[in-house]
């Protein structure tokens, strides 16, 4: 989905966690390492231009049903090093971190409230995994009335 808006935009950085990005990680997505330089520049640009930067991060419980129900190996377990955003693009003061327990960044999280409170009307999605979490977040954002952009340089 791609759109333009006259309102404020936010950059959502989705699941750029050690458990997805680092070599040998439980759910390693090697392509994420290739986008890191471009994504680091995009995050810096967003901060310079006053865009809200929101990290939307898996934060599973140790015995999360997703691991057995969906067959995923344990990943993004809250409080573990694997659940941390990779250091190259770590959150800075002024950024927002939203923890999620499902594929959606909206379901059971304060994301929609945070965006509305900040007057956000448009979203640029970045990160991983495009065919799962980016897909769910972009669909739900569209349903909620946000203008959504997914730029292939950042996913």
N, C-alpha and C positions, 0 to 999 in steps of 0.2 A: 504494500500500500504506500502511496506517496501523495503528499499533499502539502499545501502551503497554508499558512494561517497569518492573520494579522495580530494574533495574540503572542504572548511569550512562549518560548520553546524550552524544553528540557532535553538533555542528553541522558539516556538511560544506558548504563553499562551493565550488561546482563551476564552473570555467572563467569566472570573472568577470574576464576578461583584457581588456586594451586591444584586442586583435584581434577581440573579440566585441562589446565595449560601445561604444567610441568611434565617433562619426559617421564614415562613410567607411571603416571598418575592413574588412579582407579578408572576414571572415565576420560582418559587423555584424548584430546582433540588436537592433533598436531597443527592443523591450520591456524589455530588461535595464536600460536607463536609468530606466525607470518604476519598477522595483522597488528601486532603490538606496536611497532614504530608508528604506523599511521594512526592508530587509535590513541597513542600517547599524544601525538600532535593535535588530534581532534579534541581531546579532553582539555589540553592547554588552551586551545582557541575558545572553547566553550567558557572556561573560567575567565579568560580575558574579556570576553564579550558579555559577561554577566548572565550566561545561560546557567540554569540550575543543573548540576551534575548529580545524578542519582545512580548509585550502585544497587542493583537488584540481585541479591545473592541467595543461593541455596543455603539453608540453615536447618538441616535435618536433625532429628533426635537420633540417638545411637541405634535404637530399634525401630526406626521409621518403617511403617508398613510399605512404603514405596519400594524398599529394597527387596522384600519378598513378593509383593503383589506384582510389581513391574519387572522384577528380575535384575534390577540394577545392583552393582556392588555398592557397599557403603561409600558414600561420598558427601562432601559438604557437611560433615557432621559438626554441629555448632561447637565452638570452643577448641576445635582441632586446627593444626596448621594447614590442613587441606582445605578448610573452609575460608581461609584468608584470601583476600584479593591479591593477585600477584604484585610483588613489590614495584615493578616497572610502572604501574598505573594506580598505585595505592590511593585511597581517598585522602583528601586534604581537608583542613578546616574549611567549613562552609559547604562541603559536599554532604549529601544525604546517603545513608545506607539503609536499605529496606531488606529485611530478611524474609524469605519465603519458604514455605514447606511443600509447595506444589509447583507444577510447571508455570503457573500463572503468577505474575508479579502483583496482581490485584487481589486475587482470592485470599481472604483472611489476613490481609496486610493493610497498613495505612497509606499505601501508595496513592490512591485516588484522592484522599483527603489532603495529603501533602502537596500534590500537584495543584489541586483547586485552591488551596490556601495561598499558594504562590502565584496564582493567576496564569497557570500554564494551560495553553490551548493546543500546542503541538509538541510532538515527541519525535526525537531521532533515536532509533534503537541501534545498539551496537553490542558486540560480544558474541556469546555462543549459547546454546546450540541452535542454529537457525531453524531447523525443522522440528524443534520441540519448543523450548522456552521462548525464543524470539517469536515463533509462530503464535503461541498461546497469548503472549503479552500483546502483540500487535493486533490480534483479533479482538481481544477484550478491550483494548484501548480504543479501537474503532467503534465498537459497540457503545462505549461510554462517551463518544463524541469528540475524541481527540483526532487531530490531523496527524497521521503517522508516516514517517519516512524510515525506510530501512536501506541504508547505503551499503552496497556490497564491499566497499573498501574497509568497512569496520565490522564485518561479520564473517 
